[in-house]
Amino acid sequence: MADSTCAVVPAMVETVAEFGKGRCNSGGGNIRAMVKVNEYLNVPDGLEKSYRGLLNELCQEANDLQRWQPDEFNQHSAAIHEASHCVVVAREGYAPKDARVFQSDGNWLGDFHIDWPEATMRHDVGSPEFLAHLRIILAGRRGELLFLGDKFCLRAGLDELTYALLMIMPAIMAQTGGDREACDELYGPTWETLLAEIDETLFAHRQTVMAIAKKLTLKGSLRSRKLSQLVATVPPRSAQPPLRMQHELHVAYDPLAYPASDSRRAEFIQRKQLGK
């Protein structure tokens, strides 16, 4: 989890009736004020109900797809989660301030802080910087998906995935000037490019992810000086990544990042039933 805030300036962005291409329904509204729903994610005023509804939906889907395991929120998974956030933070050109893993009610959790420049806080949902924010938010769950294999817990980082699924459509709507047809066409490539950029960053800097995770496991927390040393090998982007078509991308499949009607869902369920 990340203890950071993404503020959105008043922007007259009409929200679509469907967020996440069929994942949740929302009435119309403007992205104006932001409602704090947890320690680090702010949802536009008027979409808080949609956020909580989608989060509950994803939690139910996760429970249906994967049985609860007593040790699924363990120290190693929490460390991988926070380390992945830190690596993508560095890739997006920001500085991780601190990170930690800790136990709460028998589960291992984590969080991290970022020094967000004031200018970043004013970027609206249609800006490249906002997409960078979504990549940072999704990095923890993507790291667990990529590096934990069969130990990946579908309940990991659901608040972060919910936020990204909710906000990706207003971001595209802002870029297309509210053109619904153009928005529908861009949704797939935009979402897949977003996930692919995270995956590629984490794979390219896997050793750094593991080094940070190891330190977090041993020490419990890391401050900015040590984190800066650990992410020093991660170069900041020189430019925002271009949009790529879906056939050009190889994205690790997360069943909750797509509608239940996605053809890959049935394959995922079958593999689980076969124990693969």
LUMTI-999947 format. One record per residue (C-alpha): x, y, z; residue number from 1. Coordinates in steps of 0.2 Angstrom, whole numbers, m for minus. Layout:
NODE     xx     yy     zz  num
NODE      X      Y      Z  NUM
...
***
This chain:
NODE     xx     yy     zz  num
NODE      0      0      0    1
NODE      6     18     m3    2
NODE      3     32      9    3
NODE      1     45     m5    4
NODE    m12     57    m11    5
NODE    m17     61    m29    6
NODE    m26     77    m29    7
NODE    m36     82    m45    8
NODE    m39    100    m50    9
NODE    m57    105    m54   10
NODE    m59     97    m72   11
NODE    m76     96    m80   12
NODE    m74     78    m85   13
NODE    m90     69    m88   14
NODE    m89     51    m81   15
NODE    m95     37    m92   16
NODE   m109     26    m86   17
NODE    m98     11    m85   18
NODE    m81     10    m77   19
NODE    m68     m3    m80   20
NODE    m78     m9    m96   21
NODE    m93    m16    m87   22
NODE    m86    m18    m69   23
NODE    m96     m5    m60   24
NODE   m110      8    m64   25
NODE   m109     26    m60   26
NODE   m120     40    m62   27
NODE   m114     55    m71   28
NODE   m103     68    m62   29
NODE    m89     80    m62   30
NODE    m71     76    m56   31
NODE    m70     91    m44   32
NODE    m68     87    m26   33
NODE    m59     72    m19   34
NODE    m65     61     m5   35
NODE    m52     52      5   36
NODE    m57     33      6   37
NODE    m42     27     15   38
NODE    m24     33     20   39
NODE    m18     36      2   40
NODE    m31     35    m11   41
NODE    m43     49    m15   42
NODE    m58     46    m26   43
NODE    m68     60    m35   44
NODE    m83     67    m25   45
NODE    m98     58    m31   46
NODE    m89     42    m35   47
NODE    m85     36    m18   48
NODE   m101     25    m18   49
NODE    m95     17    m35   50
NODE    m78     14    m27   51
NODE    m84      5    m12   52
NODE    m96     m5    m23   53
NODE    m83    m10    m35   54
NODE    m71    m15    m21   55
NODE    m85    m26    m13   56
NODE    m88    m34    m30   57
NODE    m69    m37    m32   58
NODE    m68    m44    m14   59
NODE    m82    m56    m18   60
NODE    m74    m62    m35   61
NODE    m58    m65    m26   62
NODE    m66    m75    m13   63
NODE    m76    m85    m26   64
NODE    m60    m88    m36   65
NODE    m48    m92    m22   66
NODE    m50   m100     m5   67
NODE    m44    m90     10   68
NODE    m27    m96     17   69
NODE    m22    m91     35   70
NODE     m4    m86     29   71
NODE     m8    m77     13   72
NODE     m4    m60     20   73
NODE     14    m65     25   74
NODE     29    m55     28   75
NODE     37    m60     11   76
NODE     22    m55      0   77
NODE     21    m39     10   78
NODE     39    m35      7   79
NODE     38    m39    m12   80
NODE     22    m28    m13   81
NODE     31    m13     m5   82
NODE     47    m16    m14   83
NODE     38    m16    m31   84
NODE     30      1    m27   85
NODE     47      8    m23   86
NODE     54      2    m39   87
NODE     40     10    m50   88
NODE     41     26    m40   89
NODE     59     28    m45   90
NODE     55     23    m63   91
NODE     42     37    m64   92
NODE     55     50    m58   93
NODE     50     52    m39   94
NODE     59     48    m23   95
NODE     52     34    m11   96
NODE     53     42      6   97
NODE     51     27     17   98
NODE     43      9     16   99
NODE     39     m3     30  100
NODE     31    m20     33  101
NODE     22    m24     49  102
NODE     10    m36     57  103
NODE     m8    m31     61  104
NODE    m21    m44     68  105
NODE    m10    m58     63  106
NODE     m8    m52     45  107
NODE      8    m44     37  108
NODE      4    m27     29  109
NODE     14    m13     22  110
NODE     15      5     17  111
NODE     26     18      9  112
NODE     27     37      7  113
NODE     32     47     m8  114
NODE     38     65     m9  115
NODE     25     71    m21  116
NODE     30     88    m28  117
NODE     17    101    m27  118
NODE     15    102    m46  119
NODE     11     84    m47  120
NODE     m3     86    m35  121
NODE    m11     98    m47  122
NODE    m11     87    m62  123
NODE    m29     82    m68  124
NODE    m35     65    m73  125
NODE    m31     68    m92  126
NODE    m12     71    m89  127
NODE      2     59    m92  128
NODE      7     61    m74  129
NODE     m9     54    m68  130
NODE     m6     38    m78  131
NODE     11     38    m69  132
NODE      2     39    m53  133
NODE     m9     24    m58  134
NODE      7     14    m63  135
NODE     14     17    m45  136
NODE     m3     12    m37  137
NODE     m4     m4    m47  138
NODE     14     m9    m44  139
NODE     12    m18    m28  140
NODE     m1    m30    m34  141
NODE      8    m33    m50  142
NODE     24    m37    m41  143
NODE     15    m50    m31  144
NODE      7    m57    m47  145
NODE     24    m58    m56  146
NODE     35    m64    m42  147
NODE     25    m75    m30  148
NODE     18    m87    m43  149
NODE      5    m99    m36  150
NODE      7    m90    m19  151
NODE     m1    m74    m27  152
NODE    m16    m69    m17  153
NODE    m30    m62    m26  154
NODE    m35    m51    m11  155
NODE    m18    m42    m12  156
NODE    m20    m23    m15  157
NODE    m38    m24    m20  158
NODE    m40     m6    m15  159
NODE    m27     m1    m27  160
NODE    m34    m11    m41  161
NODE    m51     m4    m38  162
NODE    m45     14    m38  163
NODE    m36     11    m55  164
NODE    m51      2    m63  165
NODE    m62     16    m57  166
NODE    m51     30    m63  167
NODE    m44     24    m80  168
NODE    m60     28    m89  169
NODE    m61     46    m83  170
NODE    m43     48    m88  171
NODE    m47     42   m105  172
NODE    m62     52   m107  173
NODE    m52     68   m102  174
NODE    m39     63   m116  175
NODE    m53     61   m129  176
NODE    m63     76   m125  177
NODE    m78     65   m119  178
NODE    m79     56   m135  179
NODE    m87     39   m129  180
NODE    m83     30   m145  181
NODE    m65     35   m145  182
NODE    m65     31   m126  183
NODE    m71     13   m130  184
NODE    m58     11   m143  185
NODE    m44     17   m132  186
NODE    m49      8   m116  187
NODE    m41     m9   m120  188
NODE    m24     m2   m127  189
NODE    m23     11   m113  190
NODE    m26     m2    m99  191
NODE    m15    m15   m107  192
NODE     m1     m3   m110  193
NODE     m2      3    m92  194
NODE      0    m15    m85  195
NODE     13    m19    m97  196
NODE     24     m4    m93  197
NODE     23     m9    m74  198
NODE     27    m27    m78  199
NODE     42    m23    m89  200
NODE     49    m11    m76  201
NODE     48    m24    m63  202
NODE     55    m38    m73  203
NODE     69    m27    m79  204
NODE     73    m22    m61  205
NODE     69    m39    m52  206
NODE     85    m39    m43  207
NODE     81    m22    m35  208
NODE     64    m28    m30  209
NODE     71    m43    m22  210
NODE     85    m33    m13  211
NODE     72    m20     m6  212
NODE     61    m35     m1  213
NODE     75    m43      8  214
NODE     80    m28     18  215
NODE     62    m25     22  216
NODE     60    m43     29  217
NODE     76    m41     39  218
NODE     73    m23     46  219
NODE     55    m20     45  220
NODE     57     m2     38  221
NODE     68      8     26  222
NODE     71     26     26  223
NODE     74     38     11  224
NODE     93     37     11  225
NODE     94     18     10  226
NODE     79     17     m2  227
NODE     88     30    m13  228
NODE    103     19    m13  229
NODE     93      3    m18  230
NODE     84     11    m32  231
NODE     99     20    m39  232
NODE    100      8    m53  233
NODE     82     12    m59  234
NODE     83     26    m72  235
NODE     69     38    m72  236
NODE     58     39    m88  237
NODE     65     51   m101  238
NODE     48     52   m109  239
NODE     30     46   m106  240
NODE     28     28   m113  241
NODE     18     28   m130  242
NODE      2     19   m132  243
NODE      4      2   m139  244
NODE     m9    m10   m147  245
NODE    m14    m25   m137  246
NODE     m6    m38   m149  247
NODE     11    m30   m146  248
NODE     10    m33   m127  249
NODE     13    m48   m116  250
NODE      4    m44    m99  251
NODE      3    m56    m85  252
NODE    m15    m61    m82  253
NODE    m24    m55    m66  254
NODE    m42    m61    m67  255
NODE    m48    m46    m57  256
NODE    m41    m33    m68  257
NODE    m53    m39    m82  258
NODE    m72    m42    m82  259
NODE    m78    m59    m77  260
NODE    m83    m62    m95  261
NODE    m65    m61   m101  262
NODE    m61    m78   m110  263
NODE    m46    m80    m99  264
NODE    m56    m81    m83  265
NODE    m62    m99    m88  266
NODE    m45   m105    m91  267
NODE    m39    m97    m75  268
NODE    m52   m107    m65  269
NODE    m49   m123    m74  270
NODE    m30   m122    m70  271
NODE    m35   m119    m52  272
NODE    m46   m134    m51  273
NODE    m32   m144    m59  274
NODE    m20   m138    m46  275
NODE     m9   m130    m59  276
***
